[in-house]
Amino acid sequence: MTDQDPGTRDGHDPDREEFAHDPVDHVAVEAGMSVGDVVSAYGDGGIGAQRLHEAVDIYVEMLEADASVFFALAGAMVPAGMRTIVADLIRDGHIDALVTTGANLTHDSIEAIGGKHHHGREGTPDHSQREHDEKLRTEEVDRIYNVYLPQEHFTLFENHLRDEVFPTVESEGTVSIQRFTEVLGRANSAVNDGEDIPERPGIAAAAFEHDVPIYCPGIQDSVLGLQAWIYSQTSRFSLDALSDMADLNDQAYEADRAGAVVVGGGVPKNYVLQTMLVAPDAYDYGVQLTMDPPETGGLSGASLEEARSWGKLQPSARNVSVYADATLTLPLLVAAARERLD
């Protein structure tokens, strides 16, 4: 920049196509700030802070536009304590279709009928990881990172399925997975209410009570799927995985505007996104919360920009991927959006 070139002094060079005068400010955090205030301040920063700020903007616009929200929930988010957040989103009409794992439905049901997950730990330097897990094995306790679940809760769950769930679907013969999850939600709700369980009935129950379909394309990869297979060996009960695609694709086809919220990766992520391959339009909004980087070429870390190349997002869609632990970002996303909507 020279005295003869004053146009560049404040960053406004008309020959710059990519650059706009938008200085990064510094995030200020003060006592008494709400979650919404903090996430708003994130917009002054860069890297992950700016992405989370943008994610809230997009999510709020998605809800204000009354878009049909297709919510992908991967991994073991229920043992991690995210159960109430998702159930409340369903109850408040912020989820129109939920695609999740059999693991989440298993752990959601265990809490609905009286089981609980517990704080645990990994091995310590003076207590090797292997020794730690071998000790848990002898005590019949399963570990999910730093969460423990006593194995007797799985016995409780298996009895629940055989007493309250399988008899209903067995009379119907072969059913869709969505129908199976609906019956599971109804049973969870009934037992939770009838036995006065302190914990709330949860995700599947909320979906049943509010007519929100739950799709679980990878149900075989879970205790829920394993128990369903065992029961099918001695009964006329079976699951038809392909029939779910008709209902989910119909929802996508009929949506005037649609938004995808992707928590984690794996099968739920692609199952949500691929619905637009057979719909006349594509997603108008997309928010992804994941820990997996895109550089490996894997599905879980693939950016939503990549999904746009497939025609799963509109060319004009607003979208962002936030690369951080979803147990941190999901509560912040929802809390900040709720505050702004209120």
C-alpha positions in Angstrom: 0.0 0.0 0.0 1.3 3.5 -0.9 0.1 7.0 -0.5 -0.9 6.8 -4.2 -3.1 3.8 -3.5 -5.4 4.9 -0.6 -8.1 2.4 -1.7 -6.2 -0.4 0.1 -5.7 1.3 3.4 -9.0 -0.1 5.0 -9.0 -3.3 3.0 -11.4 -2.1 0.3 -9.5 -2.9 -2.8 -12.0 -3.2 -5.7 -9.7 -5.8 -7.4 -10.0 -8.3 -4.6 -12.7 -10.8 -5.3 -12.5 -13.1 -2.3 -11.5 -10.6 0.3 -14.1 -8.6 2.2 -13.4 -6.1 5.0 -14.6 -8.1 8.0 -11.9 -8.1 10.8 -11.8 -10.9 13.3 -12.6 -9.5 16.7 -11.8 -11.1 20.0 -14.3 -13.1 21.9 -15.2 -11.4 25.2 -16.6 -13.6 28.0 -18.0 -12.0 31.1 -19.8 -13.1 34.2 -23.6 -13.5 33.7 -23.4 -14.3 30.0 -26.0 -16.8 28.8 -25.2 -19.7 26.4 -26.7 -17.6 23.6 -24.5 -14.7 24.5 -21.4 -16.8 24.4 -22.3 -18.4 21.1 -23.1 -15.0 19.7 -19.6 -13.8 20.8 -18.1 -16.8 19.0 -19.2 -15.0 15.8 -16.4 -12.5 16.5 -13.8 -15.2 16.4 -12.6 -17.7 13.9 -12.0 -21.4 13.3 -14.3 -23.7 15.4 -15.9 -20.8 17.3 -17.1 -19.1 14.1 -18.4 -22.4 12.7 -20.5 -23.1 15.8 -21.9 -19.6 15.6 -22.8 -20.2 12.0 -24.4 -23.6 12.9 -26.7 -21.8 15.4 -27.7 -19.3 12.7 -28.5 -22.0 10.2 -30.4 -24.1 12.8 -32.5 -21.2 13.9 -33.3 -20.3 10.3 -34.2 -23.9 9.7 -36.7 -23.9 12.5 -38.1 -20.5 11.8 -38.7 -21.5 8.1 -40.8 -24.4 9.4 -38.5 -26.8 7.4 -39.0 -30.5 7.9 -36.1 -31.5 10.1 -34.4 -34.9 9.5 -32.3 -35.6 12.5 -29.4 -38.1 12.4 -28.2 -39.3 15.8 -25.2 -41.7 15.7 -23.0 -43.4 18.2 -23.8 -43.8 21.9 -25.1 -40.4 22.6 -27.7 -41.6 25.1 -25.1 -43.1 27.5 -23.2 -39.8 27.2 -26.2 -37.9 28.7 -27.8 -36.5 25.5 -31.1 -38.3 25.9 -33.2 -35.5 27.4 -32.0 -33.0 24.8 -33.2 -35.2 21.9 -36.4 -36.2 23.6 -37.3 -32.6 24.3 -36.6 -31.6 20.7 -39.1 -34.3 19.6 -41.7 -33.1 22.1 -41.3 -29.5 21.0 -41.8 -30.3 17.3 -38.2 -29.7 16.3 -37.7 -33.2 14.8 -39.9 -34.6 12.0 -37.9 -37.8 11.4 -35.2 -39.4 13.6 -32.6 -41.7 12.2 -30.5 -43.3 14.9 -28.6 -46.4 16.0 -29.8 -49.5 17.7 -27.4 -48.7 20.5 -29.1 -45.4 21.2 -32.5 -47.1 21.3 -31.2 -49.8 23.5 -29.7 -47.4 26.1 -32.8 -45.1 25.8 -35.0 -48.0 26.7 -32.9 -49.2 29.6 -33.3 -45.8 31.2 -37.0 -45.7 30.4 -37.6 -48.9 32.4 -35.5 -48.2 35.4 -31.8 -48.8 34.5 -29.2 -46.1 34.8 -25.8 -45.4 33.3 -23.0 -44.4 35.7 -19.9 -42.3 35.7 -16.8 -44.4 35.2 -13.2 -43.9 34.2 -10.5 -45.2 32.0 -7.4 -46.9 33.2 -4.8 -44.8 35.1 -1.0 -44.8 34.7 -0.6 -47.0 37.8 -3.6 -49.2 36.7 -3.3 -50.3 33.1 -6.2 -50.1 30.7 -6.2 -53.8 30.2 -6.3 -54.6 33.9 -9.0 -52.0 34.4 -11.2 -53.5 31.8 -10.5 -57.1 33.0 -11.6 -56.0 36.4 -14.8 -54.6 35.0 -15.4 -57.9 33.1 -15.2 -59.9 36.4 -17.6 -57.4 38.0 -20.0 -57.7 35.0 -19.9 -54.0 34.1 -19.6 -52.8 30.5 -17.6 -49.6 29.7 -18.4 -47.0 27.1 -15.4 -44.7 27.3 -15.9 -43.1 30.8 -19.5 -44.4 31.3 -20.3 -47.7 33.0 -23.4 -49.9 32.6 -24.0 -53.0 34.8 -24.9 -56.0 32.8 -28.1 -56.7 34.8 -29.6 -53.7 33.0 -29.4 -55.7 29.7 -31.2 -58.5 31.4 -33.9 -56.0 32.4 -34.1 -54.8 28.8 -34.3 -58.3 27.3 -37.2 -59.1 29.7 -38.9 -55.9 28.7 -38.7 -56.8 25.0 -40.0 -60.3 25.5 -42.9 -59.1 27.8 -43.9 -55.8 26.3 -42.6 -55.5 22.8 -42.2 -58.8 20.9 -45.7 -60.2 21.6 -47.3 -57.1 19.8 -45.2 -57.2 16.7 -45.2 -61.0 16.5 -48.9 -61.0 15.8 -48.2 -58.8 12.8 -45.6 -61.1 11.3 -43.0 -59.2 9.3 -43.0 -55.5 10.2 -40.9 -52.5 9.2 -38.1 -51.3 11.6 -40.1 -48.1 12.0 -43.1 -50.0 13.2 -40.9 -51.9 15.6 -39.4 -48.7 17.1 -43.0 -47.3 17.4 -44.1 -50.4 19.5 -40.8 -50.0 21.5 -41.6 -46.4 22.2 -45.2 -47.2 23.3 -43.9 -50.0 25.6 -41.3 -47.7 27.1 -43.9 -45.0 27.8 -46.4 -47.5 29.4 -43.8 -49.1 31.7 -42.3 -45.8 32.6 -45.7 -44.4 33.6 -47.1 -47.6 35.1 -44.1 -48.3 37.3 -43.5 -44.6 38.2 -39.8 -44.7 37.0 -38.0 -41.5 38.3 -36.2 -41.1 34.9 -38.3 -39.7 32.0 -39.6 -42.1 29.3 -37.1 -40.8 26.8 -36.6 -40.6 23.0 -38.6 -43.6 21.7 -41.5 -42.8 24.0 -41.5 -39.1 22.9 -41.5 -40.2 19.3 -44.4 -42.5 19.8 -46.4 -39.9 21.8 -45.8 -37.3 19.1 -46.1 -39.4 15.9 -42.5 -38.8 15.0 -41.1 -41.8 13.1 -37.8 -43.4 14.2 -35.7 -45.2 11.5 -32.9 -47.5 12.6 -31.2 -48.8 9.4 -28.4 -50.5 11.3 -30.5 -52.1 14.0 -28.7 -55.4 13.7 -25.6 -53.8 15.1 -26.9 -53.5 18.6 -28.3 -55.5 21.6 -31.8 -54.5 20.4 -31.1 -56.0 17.0 -29.5 -59.1 18.5 -32.5 -59.7 20.7 -34.9 -59.2 17.7 -32.9 -61.8 15.7 -33.0 -64.3 18.6 -36.7 -63.9 19.0 -37.3 -64.3 15.3 -35.7 -67.8 15.4 -38.6 -69.3 17.3 -41.5 -67.1 16.1 -43.1 -65.6 12.9 -41.7 -62.2 13.8 -39.3 -60.6 11.4 -38.1 -57.1 10.3 -38.3 -55.7 6.8 -35.6 -53.1 6.4 -36.4 -52.0 2.9 -40.0 -51.0 3.8 -38.6 -48.1 5.9 -37.2 -46.4 2.9 -40.6 -45.8 1.4 -41.8 -43.9 4.4 -38.7 -41.8 4.9 -38.3 -41.0 1.2 -42.0 -40.0 1.1 -41.4 -37.6 3.9 -38.4 -36.1 2.0 -40.4 -36.0 -1.3 -43.3 -34.2 0.3 -41.3 -31.6 2.3 -41.6 -28.0 1.0 -38.4 -27.1 2.8 -36.1 -29.5 4.5 -33.2 -29.4 6.9 -30.7 -32.0 8.0 -29.1 -32.0 11.5 -26.4 -34.7 11.6 -24.9 -35.6 15.0 -22.0 -37.9 14.4 -21.5 -40.0 11.3 -22.0 -43.5 10.1 -25.2 -45.0 8.8 -27.6 -42.5 10.3 -25.8 -39.6 8.5 -25.9 -41.2 5.1 -29.4 -42.5 5.6 -30.7 -39.0 6.2 -28.7 -37.4 3.4 -29.4 -40.0 0.7 -33.2 -39.5 0.9 -32.8 -36.5 -1.3 -31.4 -38.6 -4.1 -35.0 -39.8 -4.9 -36.7 -36.5 -4.1 -37.4 -33.7 -6.5 -35.4 -31.2 -4.4 -32.6 -31.3 -1.8 -31.9 -30.1 1.7 -32.2 -26.3 2.1 -30.2 -26.4 5.4 -27.6 -28.6 6.8 -25.7 -28.7 10.2 -23.2 -31.4 11.0 -21.5 -32.0 14.3 -18.7 -34.5 14.0 -15.2 -35.4 15.4 -14.1 -37.2 12.2 -11.9 -35.1 9.8 -12.7 -35.1 6.1 -9.1 -35.9 5.0 -9.5 -39.7 5.5 -12.2 -39.9 2.8 -14.6 -41.5 5.2 -18.3 -40.9 5.4 -18.4 -39.7 9.0 -16.1 -36.8 8.4 -17.2 -35.9 4.9 -18.2 -32.3 4.7 -21.7 -31.2 3.7 -20.1 -29.5 0.7 -19.3 -33.1 -0.5 -23.0 -34.0 -0.1 -23.8 -31.0 -2.3 -21.8 -32.6 -5.1 -24.2 -35.6 -4.9 -27.3 -33.4 -5.1 -28.2 -34.0 -1.5 -28.1 -30.2 -0.7 -29.4 -27.4 -2.8 -26.8 -25.3 -4.6 -28.0 -22.4 -2.5 -28.3 -24.4 0.8 -26.9 -22.9 4.0 -24.7 -25.5 5.6 -21.8 -25.9 8.0 -19.8 -28.7 9.6 -18.5 -28.3 13.1 -15.6 -30.5 13.9 -15.7 -31.1 17.7 -17.1 -33.6 20.2 -20.9 -33.6 19.7 -21.4 -34.0 23.5 -20.0 -30.5 23.7 -21.5 -28.9 20.6 -25.1 -30.4 20.6 -26.1 -28.8 24.0 -24.6 -25.5 22.9 -26.3 -25.6 19.5 -29.7 -26.4 21.0 -29.4 -24.1 24.0 -28.4 -21.1 21.9 -31.1 -21.8 19.3 -33.8 -22.1 22.0 -32.7 -18.8 23.6 -32.8 -17.0 20.3 -36.2 -18.5 19.3 -37.7 -17.6 22.7 
